Amino acid sequence: LVESPAGIVLAIDQFEELFAATVSPGARDEFVDMLAEAVIDTTGTVRIVLTLRADFYDRPLRFPGFAELLSDATLAVPPLAPDELEQAITAPAAQAGEVSGGG
């Protein structure tokens, strides 16, 4: 979770874990509903960046309100070489003035 003048950025890695058998359907539903509400709330600026394995892509699409949000803002990223991955992370951040270099 990062708070900036532009709003809040919530980063969720391995979103597919929400669909694991150990997560109760009720907790899953509540979490997905809260994410959708945070994004569509017009009183604040919340952006969510999440990673999701391709073989789990259908799971969040089962939630009608969340499905529209996900399909409207999905960016598919092919497998990257290590140097490409580093560039994909650091270049946009440096361009925005968020990172000053040095690992």
Beta strands, then each sheet from edge to edge (+ up, - down):
strand 1: 2-4
strand 2: 7-12
strand 3: 46-50
sheet 1: 1+ 2- 3-
end
